[in-house]
Amino acid sequence: MATENEVIPNSNRGCTFHPQVLEYLETTFSEEKLERITTALPLPPKWTTIRVNSLHHHTNDVVSNLKKLLGIQFDVTSHPSLGDVVVIAGKGAELLETNCVGRVIVDQKCGKAVLRGADIFSPGIKGLPHLQAGCKVSVHVDTTHKCKRGEKKFAGSTVHIANGILKLTRFDIFKKMVKTGLAVQITERKIELPSLSGVLEDQIFLQNLPSIVASHVLNPQPGDHVLDMCSAPGGKTTHIAQLMCDKGTVIALEKVQNKVDKLRTNIKKQNLNCIKVFKCDSTKAFSEDSKSSCEPPLGREVFDRILLDPPCSALGQRPQITNTLKLSEISSYPSYQWCFVADAVKMLKYGGTLVYSTCTLPKQENEMMVARVLSTFPEMILVSADPIVGQPGILVDGLTDRDVIKVQRFLPNSDVDSGVDIDTIGFFIAKFKKFHKPL
């Protein structure tokens, strides 16, 4: 019998999960579809999607600027249906050479950064044998979190993600304790993506495609009064403000101070003025006694539009090599998310729009949440989450065949011929309108 403390790999060498979590996901997906998803999770999407700061820059100009910076190495185009999105095609999953002198073992945080285009700096290295600087090494991610820092030969489970040239020796890293130097310069990865850190920061915002779609689904208009309940790091928040032409008000809530700081930094980079940021737990933002629409505690029926992307199990995020969440943790999310949803409905004006989104896979956090909204609040009507870029949802109790084509699901898919709208993170979007007051 599966135990909650056990982590097992998929037979296809995809992302590893606790077996009880795999069983939980099997209540949402067929075995074939789940295998396709878990196979895709360890790699980032091969398409880099970039949202243009459309208030100050034109998409064609950004495409031109990126082509000049990246040269012929990557293909840069505009998205076929979203006018403020630029797409950069990666090189696709490649077979890595295996004729390297030695292996470098890195932690999963470092491995994810490498897959997204970064080189390796000394803090990310866990294990390294005695090798000379300048030799070719293979880079492997410790999938079990069991490699101790300084190990010479790690025999545990790893995944080969890249090759590179060693710049710092074992002595440099573990004896001299060099903390900031370039340790491995990556020469080839499983998937080749552009490194865009610090590039054109006033013109672009790196953002997963489904996250960009969510703000388009909200469809904010100039002059609207909008609430973003869980706003860090600010991708959707700043996008909403741009879609409003920086006219109106966006109330952005975030409860963690370092995330608040990151949010404010991104707002400043995008040169936006209509966003008001508050350090606040959104589950405590509403008060029946408040009439306020501008700062917490917030009152009833004060917002034209609300975006709710609540904390979730994040099982759709990529790259994701090993997931250590236990079933007890994952299954606790729906009740927590409901605290956000219930208050969002209260704060939404009649005639207003609520968009609910997550970056996770289970139906319990997605379609079943939609069904609960419809059964609990008769004034909330499910409407089509236009523009439809993703796939239909999953049929659950409380939803009809017509309902599931109104929501959008994005499922990880790393097939060679997967386009930009298919090879994405896992994501879900639903859109509601609040109609007549109950009699």
Secondary structure by P-SEA (a helix, b strand, c coil): cccccbbbbcccccccccaaaaaaaaacccaaaaaaaaaaccccccbbbbbcccccccaaaaaaaaaaaacccbbbbcccccccbbbbbcccbbbbbccccbbbbbcaaaaaaaaabbbbccccccccccccccbbbbbbbcccccccccccccccbbbbccccccccccccccccccccccccccccccbbbbbcccccccccccccaaaaaaaaaaccccccccccccccccaaaaaaaaaacccbbbbbbbccaaaaaaaaaaaaaaccccbbbbbcccccccccccccccccccccccccbbbbbcccccccccccccccccaaaaaacaaaaaaaaaaaaaaccccbbbbbbbccccccccaaaaaaaaaccccccccccccccbbbbbbcccccaaaaaabbbbbbbbccccccccccccbbbbbbbbccccc
